[in-house]
Amino acid sequence: DVSSPKHGKVDPDNMPHVGGNTWAGGTGGRDTAGLGGKGGPYRLDAGHRVYQISQAEKDAVPEEVKRAAQEMGEKAFKQRLKEIQMSEYDASTYERFSGAVRRQVQSLRIILDNLQ
């Protein structure tokens, strides 16, 4: 069961963590920032294979936990914008331009990686 969203502990060795309720950047778990899980405050990719829980499990998260996770995610987003001296308007403008060329940039990254 989910209880309350949190960032989670950071693994200094960046080992993959699947399931559970402890590690930031894990996959398929609960309450912590990561990918493929439920009840976490925001997505956090530590670069590991993603294990996805079912949509039914995600849908079963209580509304108060979803609301708390959303509030925590918004707070973290605003804090990050402050750290990089960017306004919410700047972020939305960046996202608009970035989104328009996202596929092309990804293709170019693949080409450059292959050339290396």
C-alpha positions as CSV (number, residue, x, y, z in Angstrom):
1,D,0.0,0.0,0.0
2,V,1.0,3.6,-0.5
3,S,1.4,5.9,2.5
4,S,2.9,9.2,1.6
5,P,5.1,10.5,-1.2
6,K,8.8,11.2,-0.7
7,H,12.0,11.7,-2.6
8,G,13.6,8.5,-1.2
9,K,17.2,7.7,-0.3
10,V,19.9,8.2,-2.9
11,D,22.0,5.1,-3.5
12,P,25.7,6.3,-3.7
13,D,26.5,3.3,-5.9
14,N,23.5,3.9,-8.3
15,M,22.5,0.2,-8.1
16,P,19.1,-0.7,-9.7
17,H,16.3,-1.0,-7.2
18,V,13.0,-2.7,-8.2
19,G,9.9,-2.4,-6.0
20,G,9.9,-1.3,-2.4
21,N,9.6,2.0,-0.7
22,T,13.1,3.2,-0.1
23,W,15.2,4.4,-3.1
24,A,15.0,7.5,-5.2
25,G,15.3,6.6,-8.9
26,G,14.0,3.0,-8.5
27,T,11.4,1.4,-10.7
28,G,8.1,-0.3,-10.0
29,G,7.9,0.7,-6.4
30,R,5.7,3.0,-4.3
31,D,5.9,6.4,-2.6
32,T,9.4,7.4,-3.9
33,A,10.5,9.4,-6.9
34,G,11.2,7.0,-9.7
35,L,9.7,5.3,-12.8
36,G,7.0,2.7,-13.3
37,G,5.7,2.8,-9.7
38,K,2.8,4.3,-7.8
39,G,2.3,7.2,-5.4
40,G,5.7,8.9,-6.0
41,P,5.9,12.7,-6.2
42,Y,7.7,12.9,-9.5
43,R,9.5,10.9,-12.2
44,L,13.2,10.3,-11.6
45,D,15.3,8.3,-14.0
46,A,18.5,6.7,-12.6
47,G,19.3,5.1,-15.9
48,H,18.2,1.6,-15.2
49,R,15.7,-0.8,-16.9
50,V,12.2,0.2,-16.0
51,Y,9.8,-2.2,-14.4
52,Q,6.2,-1.1,-14.7
53,I,3.4,-1.9,-12.3
54,S,-0.1,-2.4,-13.7
55,Q,-2.4,0.5,-14.4
56,A,-5.0,-1.0,-12.0
57,E,-2.5,-0.7,-9.2
58,K,-1.8,2.9,-10.1
59,D,-5.5,3.7,-10.3
60,A,-6.0,2.2,-6.8
61,V,-3.8,4.9,-5.2
62,P,-6.0,7.0,-2.8
63,E,-6.9,10.5,-3.9
64,E,-5.2,12.1,-0.8
65,V,-1.9,10.4,-1.7
66,K,-2.2,11.4,-5.4
67,R,-2.9,15.0,-4.2
68,A,0.1,15.0,-1.8
69,A,2.4,13.6,-4.5
70,Q,1.2,16.2,-7.0
71,E,1.8,19.0,-4.5
72,M,5.3,17.7,-3.7
73,G,6.1,17.4,-7.4
74,E,5.0,21.0,-8.0
75,K,7.0,22.2,-5.1
76,A,10.1,20.4,-6.3
77,F,9.6,21.8,-9.9
78,K,9.3,25.4,-8.6
79,Q,12.4,24.9,-6.4
80,R,14.4,23.6,-9.4
81,L,13.2,26.6,-11.5
82,K,14.4,28.9,-8.7
83,E,17.8,27.1,-8.6
84,I,18.4,27.6,-12.3
85,Q,16.9,31.2,-12.2
86,M,14.0,30.3,-14.6
87,S,10.4,31.6,-14.3
88,E,7.4,29.4,-14.9
89,Y,6.8,31.4,-18.1
90,D,10.4,30.6,-19.2
91,A,9.9,26.9,-18.5
92,S,6.6,26.8,-20.5
93,T,8.3,28.7,-23.4
94,Y,11.3,26.3,-23.3
95,E,9.0,23.3,-23.2
96,R,7.0,24.6,-26.2
97,F,10.2,25.0,-28.4
98,S,11.9,21.9,-27.0
99,G,8.8,19.8,-27.7
100,A,8.7,20.9,-31.3
101,V,12.1,19.5,-32.0
102,R,12.4,16.6,-29.5
103,R,12.2,13.8,-32.1
104,Q,14.8,15.4,-34.3
105,V,17.2,16.0,-31.3
106,Q,16.8,12.3,-30.3
107,S,17.6,11.2,-33.8
108,L,20.6,13.4,-33.9
109,R,21.8,12.0,-30.6
110,I,21.5,8.5,-31.9
111,I,23.5,9.4,-35.0
112,L,26.2,11.1,-33.0
113,D,26.5,8.2,-30.5
114,N,26.9,5.8,-33.4
115,L,29.6,7.9,-35.0
116,Q,31.6,7.9,-31.7
